Structures are given as structure tokens and as C-alpha cells.
Amino acid sequence: MNSQEKQNLLGKFKNELLNVSNYLKGSEKGKLSESYKLFIEYSFQMICEAWIDKNMNRRLDNGAWFYVCQDSNRAYEVFQENHALGDALISYFDLVAAHEPFTDLLTMVHEDLLLTGKGGDGIGQFFTPSDLSNLLSELAFVSGCFTGANQSDDCSGAGSLTLGLLKRRFKADPESLKSLTVEMTDIDELACKAAFIQVAASILSHDIAMKRVLVFKSNVLTEYGENRRLLVELQSPSIDLGSSNKDGMLAAFNKICELCN
């Protein structure tokens, strides 16, 4: 797919978010911000269900594990009678599938809709642009960093640095992800969910085997170690699913479409 086609998909995704905002009240900027927040909350729940459907419904003894904090769910009553959020999620998955695995697609959207103009007010958030994350990832690999079985980011934001490293690692050695544990931590729950969505969507869309992903909603200065609050965790099956992978991926995608409609 060429760059223009990818831009068209990005435009379609943004239009779907705009469509969500049409069902909300308030200023145009406020409605766009709220539509993005609703998209993240909805996508988080749907992707959790899709991952479970792909990896845990067929065999209960395959080593797969999934945990999501009980109070992390949100209501979307205003959208029960239409498909606006579902359409946005399907457009997002189309966008993810059209790009290289672990391409950062949400950080700048998150920054633009929620943080622009605030100058770091609140909890002082400034997200890393994806091109800078990709550069840092190249430098890290040249120096031999981040080649072990664990990768963590204690101020992950929407996942830009984590995605840059995963993208570079996947290019160099896709098999290494089968033994890789990824941890992301941020004080902002919405950013945590955006980071998880980005990693999990690539795993689902590109059918990638990754050992384990954990996301913590915590302040690393005051809640480090055992005091961290685990928001979501997935552990991939320990068995080789072989030729059933494609069927499982199709079932997971169909499940997303079914849940969205």
C-alpha cells in the first residue's frame, strides 16, 4: 500500500472520530477530545475481548492468560443505538493493518486532541513524536541495548518509545518477540489504554506472537515495585498453534466486527 492510500485511511479514521463527536454536546474542540476518549475506552474493551476470543476460547490449557482491572470499564450509553464507535474502531484496525507492525498511529492524535495548548498543565504531559522514537530505537539497537527478554517504559504515554523499539526489534528478529515481556507504566489511565491498544492491535492485526504484555497505571515515583496498579496483562499461548493461526485471526477480527455492530 502506497503512502497516499495510507493517508486516505488515516483521513477516514479521523472522519470516523469526527462522526462520533456529532453525537456529543459542547464546543467543537471539547467534542473532539471527548470522542477520542470514548474511542480509547471502547477500543480497549473490544480489543481485550478480541484477544481473549482468539487465544483462550478454543483451549483452556494452552498457557494463555488475560487480566484486566475490574474498575477499568466505562459506559457508552449514548452510543447504544448507533455504530459510530464501532466504525471508528474498524477504521483504526484497517489503518494498523496497512502499516508496518508496531507503527505509532495514536500518539500525535492523543497529543493534538488532549494536550495541545495546555503547556504541560495538570500532570506535565509531553509525548514523544514517533519519528524521534524511531531514531532513539535505532541508536539503542546500534549500541546493543534492548535486546534482552524484557523491555519496559516507566513513563510510556501512548506507547511511542515502546512501539519504536518493538518495530525495530521485529524487523531485526521477529522470533525474539515470542520470548519478550513488555511492561508499560504511566500515571494517566487513558494514555495507558492507548498504549495497550497500539501494541495489542499490532499483535492481532499482524498475527504476531509476543510472550507477555503488562500495563501499569501508577506513579513511578511513589508507587514503584509491588505497589504498582496492574491495569491489564496478556500472556500469549505457550503452544504452537501452527496452521490454525490464520483461522484464529479471522475469528478475532470477525468478533471485533460483530461486537462493533
JOBELSUL-V464110 format. One record per residue. N is the residue number from 1. RES is the residue in one letter. PHI is phi in whole degrees, 0 to 359 (NA if undefined). PSI is psi as a letter, one per 30 degrees, with the letter a starting at -180 (999 if undefined). Layout:
n=<N & N>
res=<RES & RES>
phi=<PHI & PHI>
psi=<PSI & PSI>
This chain:
n=<1 & 2 & 3 & 4 & 5 & 6 & 7 & 8 & 9 & 10 & 11 & 12 & 13 & 14 & 15 & 16 & 17 & 18 & 19 & 20 & 21 & 22 & 23 & 24 & 25 & 26 & 27 & 28 & 29 & 30 & 31 & 32 & 33 & 34 & 35 & 36 & 37 & 38 & 39 & 40 & 41 & 42 & 43 & 44 & 45 & 46 & 47 & 48 & 49 & 50 & 51 & 52 & 53 & 54 & 55 & 56 & 57 & 58 & 59 & 60 & 61 & 62 & 63 & 64 & 65 & 66 & 67 & 68 & 69 & 70 & 71 & 72 & 73 & 74 & 75 & 76 & 77 & 78 & 79 & 80 & 81 & 82 & 83 & 84 & 85 & 86 & 87 & 88 & 89 & 90 & 91 & 92 & 93 & 94 & 95 & 96 & 97 & 98 & 99 & 100 & 101 & 102 & 103 & 104 & 105 & 106 & 107 & 108 & 109 & 110 & 111 & 112 & 113 & 114 & 115 & 116 & 117 & 118 & 119 & 120 & 121 & 122 & 123 & 124 & 125 & 126 & 127 & 128 & 129 & 130 & 131 & 132 & 133 & 134 & 135 & 136 & 137 & 138 & 139 & 140 & 141 & 142 & 143 & 144 & 145 & 146 & 147 & 148 & 149 & 150 & 151 & 152 & 153 & 154 & 155 & 156 & 157 & 158 & 159 & 160 & 161 & 162 & 163 & 164 & 165 & 166 & 167 & 168 & 169 & 170 & 171 & 172 & 173 & 174 & 175 & 176 & 177 & 178 & 179 & 180 & 181 & 182 & 183 & 184 & 185 & 186 & 187 & 188 & 189 & 190 & 191 & 192 & 193 & 194 & 195 & 196 & 197 & 198 & 199 & 200 & 201 & 202 & 203 & 204 & 205 & 206 & 207 & 208 & 209 & 210 & 211 & 212 & 213 & 214 & 215 & 216 & 217 & 218 & 219 & 220 & 221 & 222 & 223 & 224 & 225 & 226 & 227 & 228 & 229 & 230 & 231 & 232 & 233 & 234 & 235 & 236 & 237 & 238 & 239 & 240 & 241 & 242 & 243 & 244 & 245 & 246 & 247 & 248 & 249 & 250 & 251 & 252 & 253 & 254 & 255 & 256 & 257 & 258 & 259 & 260 & 261>
res=<M & N & S & Q & E & K & Q & N & L & L & G & K & F & K & N & E & L & L & N & V & S & N & Y & L & K & G & S & E & K & G & K & L & S & E & S & Y & K & L & F & I & E & Y & S & F & Q & M & I & C & E & A & W & I & D & K & N & M & N & R & R & L & D & N & G & A & W & F & Y & V & C & Q & D & S & N & R & A & Y & E & V & F & Q & E & N & H & A & L & G & D & A & L & I & S & Y & F & D & L & V & A & A & H & E & P & F & T & D & L & L & T & M & V & H & E & D & L & L & L & T & G & K & G & G & D & G & I & G & Q & F & F & T & P & S & D & L & S & N & L & L & S & E & L & A & F & V & S & G & C & F & T & G & A & N & Q & S & D & D & C & S & G & A & G & S & L & T & L & G & L & L & K & R & R & F & K & A & D & P & E & S & L & K & S & L & T & V & E & M & T & D & I & D & E & L & A & C & K & A & A & F & I & Q & V & A & A & S & I & L & S & H & D & I & A & M & K & R & V & L & V & F & K & S & N & V & L & T & E & Y & G & E & N & R & R & L & L & V & E & L & Q & S & P & S & I & D & L & G & S & S & N & K & D & G & M & L & A & A & F & N & K & I & C & E & L & C & N>
phi=<NA & 280 & 296 & 294 & 295 & 294 & 297 & 296 & 293 & 297 & 297 & 296 & 298 & 296 & 294 & 294 & 296 & 297 & 296 & 300 & 295 & 294 & 267 & 251 & 248 & 122 & 289 & 299 & 297 & 296 & 293 & 294 & 298 & 293 & 295 & 293 & 300 & 297 & 300 & 296 & 299 & 294 & 295 & 302 & 293 & 294 & 290 & 303 & 294 & 293 & 295 & 299 & 298 & 288 & 255 & 238 & 279 & 278 & 223 & 268 & 245 & 265 & 88 & 289 & 214 & 214 & 221 & 222 & 303 & 297 & 266 & 268 & 278 & 231 & 266 & 227 & 305 & 296 & 251 & 293 & 258 & 216 & 249 & 301 & 292 & 297 & 297 & 295 & 293 & 296 & 297 & 296 & 295 & 300 & 294 & 298 & 296 & 279 & 253 & 299 & 306 & 68 & 286 & 282 & 246 & 250 & 303 & 287 & 295 & 301 & 299 & 294 & 276 & 245 & 243 & 301 & 89 & 268 & 59 & 82 & 302 & 87 & 253 & 67 & 273 & 222 & 272 & 278 & 299 & 296 & 293 & 290 & 299 & 295 & 296 & 299 & 294 & 299 & 296 & 296 & 286 & 298 & 276 & 87 & 280 & 57 & 245 & 276 & 269 & 228 & 220 & 222 & 221 & 276 & 224 & 283 & 56 & 271 & 99 & 301 & 295 & 300 & 295 & 301 & 292 & 295 & 299 & 292 & 295 & 296 & 297 & 283 & 201 & 304 & 295 & 294 & 290 & 294 & 246 & 264 & 251 & 248 & 239 & 230 & 224 & 206 & 282 & 264 & 297 & 296 & 296 & 303 & 292 & 298 & 297 & 297 & 303 & 296 & 291 & 293 & 295 & 292 & 301 & 287 & 293 & 256 & 52 & 257 & 270 & 231 & 301 & 201 & 228 & 233 & 233 & 248 & 260 & 205 & 267 & 293 & 280 & 240 & 230 & 275 & 69 & 292 & 278 & 293 & 264 & 285 & 272 & 205 & 215 & 230 & 230 & 288 & 303 & 270 & 263 & 272 & 279 & 54 & 290 & 282 & 303 & 297 & 298 & 294 & 295 & 298 & 296 & 294 & 294 & 298 & 296 & 300 & 299 & 294 & 292 & 288 & 259>
psi=<k & l & e & e & e & e & e & e & e & e & e & e & e & e & e & e & e & e & e & e & f & f & g & l & l & a & l & e & e & e & e & e & e & e & e & e & e & e & e & e & e & e & e & e & e & e & e & e & e & e & e & e & e & e & f & f & f & e & k & f & g & g & f & k & k & k & k & k & k & e & g & f & k & l & l & h & e & f & g & f & g & l & g & e & e & e & e & e & e & e & e & e & e & e & e & e & f & f & l & k & k & g & k & j & f & f & e & e & e & e & e & e & f & f & f & k & f & f & h & g & l & c & g & h & k & j & l & k & k & e & e & e & e & e & e & e & e & e & e & e & e & e & f & g & l & h & g & a & g & k & k & l & j & f & i & f & b & g & g & e & e & e & e & e & e & e & e & e & e & e & e & e & i & e & f & f & f & f & g & k & k & k & k & k & k & l & f & j & e & e & e & e & e & e & e & e & e & e & e & e & e & e & e & e & e & g & h & k & j & k & e & k & k & k & k & k & j & l & j & f & f & f & h & l & b & f & f & k & j & j & e & k & k & k & k & l & k & f & l & j & f & b & f & f & e & e & e & e & e & e & e & e & e & e & e & e & e & e & e & f & 999>
